[in-house]
Amino acid sequence: MKRKIRQLLTVASLGLILSFTTASANAQENNNTSKGEMKTSGSEVKRAGTSAGHDIKRGRVVRAGKHFGKHSGRAGRHFGRGTRKAVTHVIS
């Protein structure tokens, strides 16, 4: 009985901690500026490497390439948006 109560309390507290942690992390990303877009691009490249590394570690080479390509494409999109915002700010 004590064990089940302890497990229930552990799961409930872990759920609360994780729900509040992700909310604060998402609030810090600012994509409205060119600098924010460039930062997001770098984060996306990081995700590309880690997801590909995890997939290769498990022997999924094709899946690793697919995920790496998707994340790299998103990084390029963010970088392009940041460049466009910076150039339009300088011109106007």
C-alpha positions in Angstrom: 0.0 0.0 0.0 2.8 2.5 0.9 4.6 1.6 -2.2 1.7 2.4 -4.5 1.1 5.7 -2.7 4.7 6.6 -3.1 4.7 5.7 -6.8 1.5 7.8 -7.3 3.1 10.8 -5.6 6.3 10.4 -7.5 4.5 10.3 -10.9 2.2 13.2 -10.0 5.1 15.4 -8.8 7.2 14.5 -11.9 4.3 15.4 -14.2 3.8 18.8 -12.5 7.5 19.6 -12.7 7.8 18.7 -16.4 4.6 20.6 -17.3 5.9 23.8 -15.7 9.4 23.4 -17.1 8.3 23.0 -20.8 6.0 26.1 -20.5 8.9 28.3 -19.3 11.3 27.0 -22.0 8.9 27.6 -24.8 8.2 31.2 -23.7 11.9 32.1 -24.1 12.1 31.5 -27.8 11.7 34.7 -29.8 11.3 34.3 -33.5 10.0 37.8 -34.2 13.5 39.3 -34.8 16.2 38.4 -37.2 18.4 37.5 -34.2 15.7 35.1 -32.9 15.5 33.4 -36.3 19.2 32.9 -36.4 19.2 31.4 -32.9 16.4 29.1 -33.9 18.4 28.0 -36.9 21.3 27.0 -34.7 19.0 25.1 -32.3 17.5 23.3 -35.3 21.0 22.2 -36.5 21.7 20.9 -33.0 18.5 18.9 -33.2 19.5 17.5 -36.6 22.8 16.2 -35.2 21.3 14.7 -32.1 18.4 13.0 -33.8 20.7 11.6 -36.5 23.2 10.4 -33.9 20.5 8.6 -31.9 19.2 6.9 -35.0 22.6 5.8 -36.2 23.4 4.5 -32.8 20.4 2.2 -33.1 21.3 1.2 -36.7 18.7 3.2 -38.5 20.9 4.9 -41.1 18.2 5.8 -43.6 15.9 7.2 -40.9 18.9 9.2 -39.6 19.4 10.8 -43.0 15.8 11.6 -43.4 15.6 13.3 -40.0 18.9 15.1 -40.6 17.6 16.5 -43.9 14.3 17.6 -42.4 16.0 19.5 -39.5 18.6 21.0 -41.9 15.9 22.2 -44.1 14.1 23.9 -41.2 17.4 25.4 -40.1 17.8 26.9 -43.6 14.3 28.2 -43.6 14.9 30.0 -40.3 18.2 31.3 -41.5 16.6 32.7 -44.6 13.8 34.3 -42.7 16.3 36.0 -40.4 18.4 37.2 -43.3 15.2 38.6 -45.0 14.2 40.4 -41.8 17.7 41.9 -41.4 17.9 43.1 -45.0 14.4 44.7 -45.0 15.3 46.4 -41.7 18.5 47.9 -43.2 16.8 48.9 -46.5 13.7 50.6 -45.0 
